[in-house]
Amino acid sequence: MKPYIYLDALAREKHFRRAAEACNVSQPALSTAVAQLEAELGVPIVKRGRQFIGFTEEGEVVLAHARRILAEQQAMLEGVAEARQGLRGTLRIGAIPAALPLIAHITAPFSKRYPAVRLTILSLTSQDIQRRLENFEIDIGVTYLDNEPLAHVKPKPIFHESYGVLLRADAPAAKRKSMTWSQAAQLKLCLLTPDMQNRRIIDGVFRSVGVAPTPAIETNSIFNLCTHAAIPGVASIVSRQLIEFFGLQTGVVWRPLLEPVVTRTLGLIVADREPTPPLARALIALTRFIDETRLGRDPLAKP
């Protein structure tokens, strides 16, 4: 089993010394174990060089199987522990930035029910979530379910997201009670970066109404997206739910976007493999759909 652990660490660290340190072994011990596995299988696993270059084609196949074996071993240990003393261990969650404000609504009841479970929560792009689920690097993802294709996962919807414009209350456009997407395209916009699925959703809506605005500011931070709307002349497109979580800054208002009204569904995803690991299965079973009445105050209640 140790050579599989070493391969997994090498794939994560992409460096022999760091991989050895992560496994608490010497670099020669790690290298020897990999070489012995290569001799046993009769194929090269690692591309040879003075530094780590990558895995061979055969090595990628070996790595995929090694990760599956390690994941199944971990699932077995969790299942045994659950039967003996209840759930414990570490649950690794990857969430897109737009979903991070939702996480507490998911993890709070889970932590209350399973206090011995440690949670690790990572902010990841939707592509990273898909890749890490496939590579057994996370146990569960929180991402959009109905915008871009999801492969080899089992989804559970938990939330509907809708959109609006966040801008200063003294901006001329703030006099409107709502705004069309075409009108929003005329503003000086702060948007998320193109690698974020939320941005791709917004770009797609703009294309559907025949416009293609160029943002004045791009950021990969939800916090920056919200705070930049306080700058004179700048507006951000954010979900209603983010404003309900973060609240409105003084002198800033939120206006819903119409024509079209757009919603997207966020949810949990796990790899479509059986059995589902006990910790991920428990989180899914405990998570309920989050409606707006459970979130807090309505951003439209503020003038």
C-alpha positions as CSV (number, residue, x, y, z in Angstrom):
1,M,0.0,0.0,0.0
2,K,2.9,2.4,0.7
3,P,4.0,2.7,-2.9
4,Y,0.4,3.8,-3.8
5,I,0.6,6.4,-1.0
6,Y,3.9,7.7,-2.4
7,L,2.5,7.9,-5.9
8,D,-0.5,9.9,-4.7
9,A,1.8,12.3,-2.8
10,L,4.1,12.6,-5.8
11,A,1.1,13.5,-8.0
12,R,0.0,16.2,-5.5
13,E,3.4,17.7,-4.7
14,K,5.0,17.3,-8.2
15,H,8.3,17.1,-6.4
16,F,10.2,14.1,-4.9
17,R,11.5,15.8,-1.8
18,R,8.1,17.4,-0.9
19,A,6.3,14.1,-1.6
20,A,8.7,12.3,0.7
21,E,8.2,14.9,3.4
22,A,4.5,14.6,3.1
23,C,4.8,10.9,3.6
24,N,7.3,11.2,6.5
25,V,10.0,9.2,4.7
26,S,13.3,10.0,3.1
27,Q,13.5,10.8,-0.5
28,P,15.6,7.8,-1.3
29,A,13.0,5.5,0.4
30,L,10.3,7.0,-1.8
31,S,12.3,6.7,-5.0
32,T,13.2,3.1,-4.2
33,A,9.6,2.2,-3.5
34,V,8.5,3.7,-6.9
35,A,11.4,1.9,-8.7
36,Q,10.4,-1.4,-7.1
37,L,6.8,-0.9,-8.2
38,E,8.0,-0.2,-11.7
39,A,10.0,-3.4,-11.7
40,E,7.1,-5.4,-10.3
41,L,4.7,-4.1,-13.0
42,G,7.3,-4.1,-15.7
43,V,6.5,-0.6,-16.9
44,P,8.0,2.9,-16.3
45,I,5.7,4.9,-14.0
46,V,7.6,8.2,-13.6
47,K,9.4,10.1,-16.4
48,R,13.0,10.2,-15.5
49,G,14.9,13.5,-15.0
50,R,16.9,15.4,-12.4
51,Q,13.6,16.7,-11.1
52,F,10.0,15.4,-11.3
53,I,8.7,15.8,-14.8
54,G,5.5,13.8,-14.7
55,F,4.0,10.4,-15.1
56,T,4.3,8.2,-18.1
57,E,1.2,7.1,-19.9
58,E,1.4,3.8,-18.0
59,G,2.1,5.7,-14.8
60,E,-1.2,7.7,-15.2
61,V,-3.1,4.3,-15.4
62,V,-1.2,3.1,-12.3
63,L,-1.9,6.3,-10.4
64,A,-5.6,6.2,-11.2
65,H,-5.9,2.7,-9.8
66,A,-3.7,3.5,-6.8
67,R,-6.0,6.4,-5.9
68,R,-9.0,4.2,-6.2
69,I,-7.5,1.6,-4.0
70,L,-6.5,4.2,-1.4
71,A,-10.0,5.7,-1.5
72,E,-11.7,2.3,-1.1
73,Q,-9.4,1.5,1.9
74,Q,-10.3,4.9,3.5
75,A,-14.0,4.2,2.9
76,M,-13.6,0.8,4.5
77,L,-11.9,2.3,7.5
78,E,-14.6,4.9,7.9
79,G,-17.3,2.2,7.6
80,V,-15.6,0.1,10.3
81,A,-15.2,3.2,12.5
82,E,-18.9,4.1,11.9
83,A,-20.1,0.7,13.0
84,R,-17.8,0.7,16.1
85,Q,-18.0,4.2,17.4
86,G,-19.9,6.5,15.1
87,L,-18.6,8.7,12.3
88,R,-15.2,10.2,12.6
89,G,-12.4,11.2,10.3
90,T,-11.9,14.1,7.8
91,L,-14.5,15.2,5.2
92,R,-13.0,17.2,2.4
93,I,-15.4,19.7,0.7
94,G,-14.6,21.7,-2.4
95,A,-16.9,24.7,-3.1
96,I,-17.1,27.3,-5.8
97,P,-16.6,30.8,-4.4
98,A,-20.2,31.7,-5.1
99,A,-21.4,28.9,-2.9
100,L,-19.0,29.6,0.1
101,P,-21.6,31.7,1.9
102,L,-23.9,28.6,1.9
103,I,-21.4,26.3,3.4
104,A,-22.2,27.2,7.1
105,H,-25.9,26.2,6.4
106,I,-24.6,22.8,5.3
107,T,-21.8,22.2,7.8
108,A,-23.4,23.5,11.0
109,P,-26.0,20.8,11.3
110,F,-23.5,18.2,10.1
111,S,-20.9,19.2,12.8
112,K,-23.6,19.2,15.4
113,R,-24.7,15.7,14.5
114,Y,-21.1,14.4,14.0
115,P,-18.8,16.4,16.3
116,A,-15.9,13.9,15.8
117,V,-15.7,14.6,12.1
118,R,-13.1,17.2,11.0
119,L,-14.1,19.3,8.0
120,T,-11.7,20.7,5.4
121,I,-13.3,23.3,3.1
122,L,-11.5,24.5,-0.1
123,S,-12.5,27.3,-2.5
124,L,-12.2,25.8,-6.0
125,T,-13.3,26.4,-9.5
126,S,-16.0,24.1,-10.9
127,Q,-13.4,22.4,-13.1
128,D,-11.1,21.8,-10.1
129,I,-14.0,20.3,-8.2
130,Q,-14.7,17.9,-11.0
131,R,-11.1,16.9,-11.4
132,R,-10.4,16.5,-7.6
133,L,-13.5,14.3,-7.2
134,E,-12.3,12.1,-10.1
135,N,-8.8,11.9,-8.5
136,F,-10.1,11.2,-5.0
137,E,-8.6,14.5,-3.7
138,I,-12.0,15.7,-2.2
139,D,-15.0,13.8,-1.0
140,I,-17.8,16.2,-2.0
141,G,-18.3,19.3,-4.1
142,V,-20.6,22.3,-4.0
143,T,-21.2,23.7,-7.5
144,Y,-23.7,24.6,-10.2
145,L,-25.8,21.7,-11.4
146,D,-27.6,23.1,-14.4
147,N,-25.2,25.3,-16.3
148,E,-22.2,23.2,-17.6
149,P,-22.2,19.5,-18.1
150,L,-21.2,17.4,-15.0
151,A,-19.6,14.0,-15.7
152,H,-19.7,10.9,-13.5
153,V,-21.2,12.5,-10.5
154,K,-24.4,12.2,-8.4
155,P,-26.0,15.6,-7.7
156,K,-28.3,16.8,-4.9
157,P,-29.9,20.3,-5.4
158,I,-29.7,22.6,-2.4
159,F,-30.2,26.1,-3.6
160,H,-31.5,28.4,-6.4
161,E,-29.5,31.5,-7.3
162,S,-30.9,34.7,-8.9
163,Y,-29.0,37.8,-10.0
164,G,-29.1,41.6,-9.8
165,V,-26.9,44.7,-10.0
166,L,-25.1,46.0,-7.0
167,L,-24.3,49.8,-7.2
168,R,-24.1,53.0,-5.2
169,A,-27.5,54.5,-4.2
170,D,-26.5,57.9,-5.7
171,A,-25.8,56.3,-9.1
172,P,-28.4,57.4,-11.8
173,A,-29.2,53.7,-12.6
174,A,-30.1,53.2,-8.9
175,K,-33.3,55.2,-9.5
176,R,-34.7,52.1,-11.2
177,K,-36.4,49.5,-9.1
178,S,-35.1,46.8,-11.5
179,M,-32.9,46.6,-14.5
180,T,-32.7,44.6,-17.7
181,W,-29.5,42.8,-18.7
182,S,-29.2,45.1,-21.7
183,Q,-29.3,48.1,-19.4
184,A,-26.7,46.5,-17.1
185,A,-24.4,46.0,-20.0
186,Q,-24.1,49.8,-20.3
187,L,-22.6,50.1,-16.8
188,K,-19.0,50.1,-15.8
189,L,-19.0,46.6,-14.5
190,C,-16.9,44.6,-12.0
191,L,-17.3,40.9,-12.7
192,L,-15.6,37.7,-11.7
193,T,-12.7,36.4,-13.8
194,P,-13.6,34.1,-16.8
195,D,-12.3,31.0,-15.1
196,M,-15.2,31.3,-12.7
197,Q,-18.5,29.6,-13.7
198,N,-20.5,32.4,-12.3
199,R,-18.8,34.7,-14.8
200,R,-19.5,32.3,-17.7
201,I,-23.2,32.2,-16.6
202,I,-23.4,36.0,-16.8
203,D,-21.5,36.2,-20.1
204,G,-24.0,33.7,-21.5
205,V,-27.0,35.7,-20.4
206,F,-25.5,38.9,-22.0
207,R,-24.9,37.0,-25.2
208,S,-28.5,35.8,-25.2
209,V,-29.7,39.4,-25.3
210,G,-27.2,40.4,-28.0
211,V,-24.7,42.3,-25.9
212,A,-21.1,41.6,-24.9
213,P,-19.8,44.2,-22.3
214,T,-16.2,44.4,-21.4
215,P,-15.8,44.6,-17.6
216,A,-13.7,47.4,-16.2
217,I,-12.7,45.3,-13.2
218,E,-12.2,41.5,-12.9
219,T,-11.6,39.6,-9.7
220,N,-11.7,36.1,-8.4
221,S,-12.9,37.2,-5.0
222,I,-16.5,37.4,-4.1
223,F,-15.6,39.9,-1.3
224,N,-14.0,42.2,-3.9
225,L,-16.9,41.8,-6.2
226,C,-19.2,43.1,-3.5
227,T,-17.0,45.9,-2.2
228,H,-16.1,47.4,-5.5
229,A,-19.7,48.3,-6.0
230,A,-19.1,51.1,-3.5
231,I,-16.7,52.8,-5.9
232,P,-18.4,55.7,-7.7
233,G,-19.3,54.7,-11.3
234,V,-18.8,51.0,-10.7
235,A,-21.5,48.3,-10.5
236,S,-21.2,44.6,-9.9
237,I,-23.5,41.7,-10.9
238,V,-24.0,39.5,-7.8
239,S,-26.6,37.0,-6.7
240,R,-29.4,38.0,-4.4
241,Q,-28.3,35.4,-2.0
242,L,-24.8,36.8,-1.6
243,I,-26.3,40.1,-0.5
244,E,-28.5,38.4,2.0
245,F,-25.4,36.8,3.5
246,F,-23.0,39.7,3.4
247,G,-25.5,42.5,3.8
248,L,-25.4,45.8,1.9
249,Q,-22.7,48.4,2.5
250,T,-23.8,51.9,3.5
251,G,-24.9,53.8,0.5
252,V,-25.1,50.7,-1.8
253,V,-28.3,49.2,-3.2
254,W,-29.2,46.0,-5.1
255,R,-31.5,45.9,-8.1
256,P,-32.9,42.7,-9.6
257,L,-32.1,41.9,-13.2
258,L,-35.0,41.2,-15.5
259,E,-35.5,40.3,-19.2
260,P,-34.6,37.6,-18.8
261,V,-35.1,36.5,-15.2
262,V,-32.2,34.0,-14.7
263,T,-31.8,31.4,-12.0
264,R,-29.3,28.6,-11.5
265,T,-29.2,25.7,-9.1
266,L,-26.4,25.0,-6.7
267,G,-26.0,21.6,-5.2
268,L,-23.8,18.9,-3.7
269,I,-22.0,16.4,-6.0
270,V,-20.1,13.2,-5.2
271,A,-18.3,10.9,-7.6
272,D,-20.7,8.3,-9.2
273,R,-19.0,5.4,-7.5
274,E,-20.4,2.8,-5.1
275,P,-20.4,2.7,-2.3
276,T,-20.5,6.4,-1.5
277,P,-18.0,7.1,1.3
278,P,-19.7,7.2,4.7
279,L,-18.8,10.8,5.5
280,A,-20.0,12.1,2.2
281,R,-23.2,10.0,2.4
282,A,-23.9,11.4,5.9
283,L,-23.6,15.0,4.7
284,I,-25.9,14.4,1.7
285,A,-28.5,12.7,3.9
286,L,-28.4,15.6,6.4
287,T,-28.5,18.5,3.9
288,R,-31.9,20.0,3.2
289,F,-32.8,22.4,0.4
290,I,-32.2,25.9,1.5
291,D,-35.0,28.3,0.7
292,E,-34.8,32.1,1.0
293,T,-36.8,32.2,4.2
294,R,-33.9,30.5,6.1
295,L,-31.2,33.0,5.0
296,G,-31.9,36.3,6.6
297,R,-32.9,39.7,5.6
298,D,-34.1,40.7,2.2
299,P,-31.7,43.1,0.3
300,L,-34.7,44.8,-1.3
301,A,-35.9,45.9,2.1
302,K,-33.2,48.6,2.1
303,P,-33.9,51.6,0.0
